[in-house]
Amino acid sequence: MVDLKKSIEELENDYWGEPTHDTYIIVTCHEARQKPIESLSDEEIRCLIGQKIGLKYLLPLAMEILEEDPLICVTHFEGDLLLALLRLDARDWADNQDELKNLKKIIQDNLSDIEVSEEIPSELLENYK
């Protein structure tokens, strides 16, 4: 079981230091990696997943969020967290098979709503049906 009071930095024993660029994604990811996982916002989870950071710790949290609302608008648009997950590839899911099964079930259970979303490309969705 993962200690959610620890940060991704602590769990991975990988400390990045200060960001070298001042972009939203870089600064957000650097700061989020230093926070206890239990205190991460949905947006920080979305950003980190989008950058493939800390997946083994964050995918279970993302599944909990999507179980409540598969098309949750975390920041930008309805379904932005789901889209970040759909953009992951097979290597990203290799060590996270339970979460992959869970994602597929969430998609199947909510397929009609997800398919009508203009933000979720059908070609990405096909990989998870």
N, C-alpha and C positions, 0 to 999 in steps of 0.2 A: 504494500500500500504506500502511495506517495504521501509524503509529509507536505501538505498544502501551506504550511506556515513557512516553508523554505521557498527561496526564489529559484528560478531556472538556473541562474549562475551558480548557486550553491549546489543544486542537484547534479548539475553537469560538471561542477568544479572547473568552470571555464569563465574567467573574468575578462570582459572586453575593455574595460576602462572607458574613457570619454569618447563620444562619437567623433569621427573625423570629418563628417559632413553635417550640414545643418538642414537636412530635409526632414519633412514630417515623419516619414516611415523610419528613417535611420534613428532619429531622436526618440521616437515613440518606442521602437523595439529595444534600444539600449536601456531606456528608463524602465520599461516593463520587465526586462530580464532581471532587474535588480529588486523587484517587488516580490513579496510573498505571493505565491500563486493564488491563494484564496482572496487576495485583494485586487486582482486584475479586473479591469472593466471588460465588458463584452467587446468593446472596440479594441482594446489591447490584445485580447485573445484573437480577434479577427486579424489584426495586423501581424501578430507573431505567426499565426498559421499561414497567412499569405506569404510570409517570408520563409516558411518551413523551419521555424525556430521552436524548439521544445515540444515537438509534436506529441511525443509519448506522454507528456504531462497535460497537454492542452486538449487533445482530441476527446478524452472523456468529458471534459467540461463543455466542449462545444456540442457534444451529443446531448447533454442535459439541457442546454439552451434550446437546441433544435427540437427536442421532444416537447417542450412547452410551446414553441412557435417556429415551425420550419422556415417560414418566410420572414423572420424577425428582421427589422431594419435596425442594424446596429449603429450605422453612421450615415451611409450614403443613400441606400435605397433598400426597398423590400427584398429580402433574400441575399443581402451582401455577405453574411456569414456562410450561408449555404454555398454560395458561389465560390468563396475561398476554399471550401472543402472539395467542391467538384473539380477545382483546378489542380488538386494534388494528383500525383501519378502513382503507379503501382509500387514503386520503391518507397514512397512515403507511407503507404499502408502496410508494407511488409511486416513490420513489427506491431501493427495495430489492427489485427484481423477482427477482434471483437468490435472495435469501433466502426470498422468498415461494414460489418454485418448490420450493426445498429443503424448506420447511415442509410444503407439500402432499405431497411425496414421503414425508417422514417419517410424516405422518398416514396416507397410503395403505398404507405398508409395515407399519404398526402399528395399523390401524383396528380390528381385533377387540378388541385390548386396550384401546384408548382408549374405544371405545363402551361398554364395561362399567364404565368408571370413573364413579362417582357424582358426582364433582366437576366433570366436564366436561359442560356443558349441550349437548345434542344440537343445539339451534338455532344455537349458535356453531360447532359442528363442521361443520355443513352448508355454511357459507360457504367451507370449505377442502377439501372433498372433490373 
